[in-house]
Amino acid sequence: MDTLLKNIESLKNEMGSTVVMFRGHSSSTYKLLPTILRCGDATVEEDMFYEYKTYASSLNGKTKSNWDLLLDMQHYGLPTRLLDWTSSLGTALYFALLNNPTSPCIWVLDPYKLSKISTGAGILFDTSTVADQGGHKGFNVSNLIAKESAFETPYAIRPPHGNSRISAQRGIFTVHTKSNKPLEELCPDAVRRVLIPNSEVEKFQCYLQQLGIDEFSLFPDPEGLVGYLKKRYKI
């Protein structure tokens, strides 16, 4: 663990960053691509969003903003242009070590640098207010899913933690706009990767267990509780 922390600090210094976010991958070959670009059929993106929006109000009992709907879609497993990141290294490690990883890694992101590269403003955009920025085409979900964003490359958002999973996982997101290329190719100055040796996997898994970072702590709902108990009792 000490080596991992030292490597991360070294990368922060290399990037000139004081604040970074993390994302765990169970294989170092995986690219930083959101699910709608990984699934190979982004043509359904617009129709899927508006159909979800049509039915979601009856489930929620209220009308949500387009950003809130997009975030809900992401966390309930529908493909979107959002890519999950976290301010918690423990959360990133949990996802990196899932399902018998072969070559796990942690991606390190400077979200402020990313937004500066893409939008000219080095901030984490707040989705509760970003749509009100003069109707800017770059922050409009309708433009985003129609592939008509004003921005060519991804930027970073910090949503209000109204969703319990986003809150538990200390989530932020990168928003992928027009390009189908992975983030590490589009904005290489904003990201770095730390490899986790296979020999360290079991030790890190023990750390997470001792720290109470598990299915229920990161998915604080009935589904997460069931996953936690099945793993605990090996069933």
C-alpha positions in Angstrom: 0.0 0.0 0.0 2.9 2.4 0.8 4.2 1.9 -2.7 0.9 2.6 -4.3 0.5 5.8 -2.3 4.0 6.9 -3.2 3.4 6.2 -6.9 0.2 8.3 -6.8 2.0 11.2 -5.1 4.8 11.0 -7.7 2.2 11.2 -10.5 0.5 14.2 -8.8 3.8 16.0 -8.8 4.5 15.0 -12.4 1.1 16.5 -13.4 1.5 19.5 -11.2 -1.8 18.6 -9.5 -2.9 19.1 -5.9 -6.4 17.4 -6.2 -6.9 14.2 -8.1 -9.7 11.6 -8.6 -9.4 7.9 -9.1 -10.9 5.1 -11.2 -10.2 1.4 -10.8 -9.9 -1.0 -13.7 -9.5 -4.8 -13.3 -7.4 -4.9 -16.4 -4.8 -2.4 -17.5 -5.9 -2.9 -21.1 -9.3 -1.3 -20.5 -9.7 2.2 -22.0 -11.2 5.3 -20.4 -14.4 5.1 -22.4 -18.0 5.5 -21.2 -20.4 2.6 -21.7 -22.3 4.1 -24.6 -19.0 4.2 -26.6 -18.0 0.7 -25.4 -21.2 -1.0 -26.3 -20.7 -0.2 -30.0 -24.2 1.2 -30.7 -24.4 4.9 -29.8 -27.2 5.3 -32.4 -29.8 4.4 -29.8 -28.5 6.9 -27.3 -31.0 9.7 -28.0 -34.1 7.5 -28.2 -33.1 5.6 -25.1 -32.7 8.8 -23.1 -36.1 10.2 -24.0 -37.9 6.9 -23.5 -36.3 6.7 -20.0 -37.4 10.3 -19.4 -40.9 9.5 -20.4 -41.3 6.6 -17.9 -39.1 7.8 -15.1 -41.4 10.5 -13.8 -44.0 7.9 -12.9 -41.4 6.0 -10.9 -39.8 9.0 -9.2 -43.1 10.8 -8.5 -41.5 14.0 -9.7 -39.9 15.6 -12.6 -36.1 15.6 -12.6 -33.6 17.6 -14.6 -32.0 16.1 -17.6 -28.7 15.9 -15.8 -30.3 14.0 -12.9 -32.0 11.6 -15.3 -28.6 11.0 -17.1 -27.0 10.3 -13.7 -29.8 7.9 -12.7 -29.4 6.1 -16.0 -25.7 5.7 -15.4 -26.1 4.2 -11.9 -28.9 1.9 -12.9 -26.8 0.4 -15.7 -28.0 2.1 -18.9 -25.2 3.2 -21.2 -24.4 6.9 -21.1 -21.6 9.3 -22.0 -20.6 9.6 -18.3 -17.6 7.8 -16.9 -17.4 7.3 -13.1 -14.6 8.6 -11.0 -14.2 9.0 -7.2 -12.3 11.1 -4.7 -11.9 7.9 -2.6 -8.8 5.7 -3.4 -10.5 2.9 -1.5 -13.5 3.0 -3.8 -11.3 2.9 -6.8 -9.3 -0.1 -5.4 -12.6 -2.0 -4.7 -13.5 -1.8 -8.4 -10.0 -2.5 -9.6 -9.9 -5.8 -7.6 -13.4 -7.1 -8.5 -13.9 -10.4 -10.3 -10.4 -12.0 -10.2 -8.5 -9.2 -11.9 -5.7 -10.1 -14.3 -3.7 -6.8 -14.4 -5.5 -4.3 -12.2 -4.7 -0.6 -12.2 -5.8 2.8 -10.8 -6.2 5.7 -13.2 -5.4 9.1 -11.7 -7.2 12.2 -13.0 -6.8 15.9 -12.5 -10.4 17.0 -13.2 -9.6 20.7 -13.1 -6.9 20.3 -15.7 -9.3 18.2 -17.8 -12.0 20.9 -17.7 -9.5 23.6 -18.4 -8.2 21.7 -21.5 -11.8 21.1 -22.8 -13.8 24.2 -21.8 -11.2 26.9 -20.9 -12.5 26.9 -17.3 -10.5 24.8 -14.7 -13.4 23.8 -12.5 -15.6 20.9 -11.6 -19.0 21.9 -13.1 -22.0 21.6 -10.8 -24.8 19.8 -12.6 -27.5 21.6 -10.5 -26.5 25.0 -12.0 -24.5 24.2 -15.1 -27.6 24.1 -17.4 -28.4 27.6 -16.4 -25.1 29.1 -17.7 -26.8 31.1 -20.4 -28.0 28.0 -22.1 -24.5 27.1 -23.1 -24.6 24.4 -25.8 -21.7 22.6 -24.1 -23.7 21.9 -20.9 -27.0 21.0 -22.5 -27.9 17.3 -22.2 -30.0 17.4 -25.3 -27.1 18.7 -27.3 -24.8 16.2 -25.6 -26.8 13.1 -26.6 -27.4 14.5 -30.1 -23.6 14.7 -30.5 -23.9 18.4 -30.9 -21.9 19.5 -27.8 -19.9 22.7 -28.1 -16.9 20.9 -26.7 -14.7 18.5 -28.5 -13.2 16.7 -25.5 -14.4 15.5 -22.1 -14.9 17.7 -19.0 -15.6 17.0 -15.4 -18.8 17.4 -13.4 -19.6 17.2 -9.7 -23.3 16.3 -9.2 -25.2 16.9 -6.0 -25.2 13.6 -4.1 -29.0 13.0 -4.3 -28.3 9.4 -5.4 -27.2 7.3 -2.4 -24.8 5.3 -4.6 -23.1 8.4 -5.9 -22.8 9.7 -2.3 -21.4 6.5 -0.9 -18.9 6.2 -3.7 -17.8 9.9 -3.5 -18.6 10.1 -7.2 -17.7 12.6 -9.8 -17.9 12.0 -13.6 -16.3 12.9 -16.8 -18.6 13.8 -19.6 -17.6 12.6 -23.0 -18.7 14.8 -25.9 -18.1 14.4 -29.6 -15.1 12.2 -29.9 -15.3 8.4 -29.7 -11.6 8.2 -28.6 -10.7 7.3 -25.0 -9.9 10.0 -22.5 -6.2 9.1 -22.2 -5.8 9.7 -25.9 -7.8 12.9 -26.0 -6.3 14.6 -22.9 -3.1 12.7 -21.9 -1.9 15.6 -19.8 -4.8 15.2 -17.4 -4.5 11.4 -16.6 -1.9 8.9 -15.4 -2.1 5.2 -14.6 -0.7 3.2 -11.7 -0.4 -0.6 -12.1 -1.1 -2.9 -9.2 1.1 -6.0 -9.2 -0.9 -9.3 -9.2 1.2 -10.4 -6.2 -0.4 -7.5 -4.2 -4.0 -8.2 -5.1 -4.9 -10.5 -2.2 -3.2 -8.2 0.3 -5.1 -5.2 -1.0 -8.4 -7.1 -0.8 -7.7 -7.8 2.8 -7.1 -4.1 3.4 -10.4 -3.3 1.9 -12.2 -5.9 4.0 -10.6 -4.5 7.2 -11.5 -0.9 6.2 -15.2 -1.9 5.6 -15.1 -1.1 1.9 -17.5 -3.6 0.4 -20.7 -4.1 -1.6 -23.0 -2.7 1.1 -20.8 0.3 1.9 -20.6 1.3 -1.7 -24.1 0.3 -2.8 -26.2 1.2 0.3 -29.5 -0.3 -0.9 -31.1 -3.8 -0.9 -29.1 -4.9 -3.9 -25.9 -3.9 -2.3 -26.9 -5.6 1.0 -27.7 -8.9 -0.8 -24.3 -8.8 -2.6 -22.5 -8.2 0.7 -24.3 -11.0 2.5 -23.7 -13.5 -0.4 -20.0 -12.7 -0.4 -19.8 -12.8 3.4 -21.5 -16.2 3.6 -19.9 -17.6 0.4 -23.2 -18.4 -1.3 
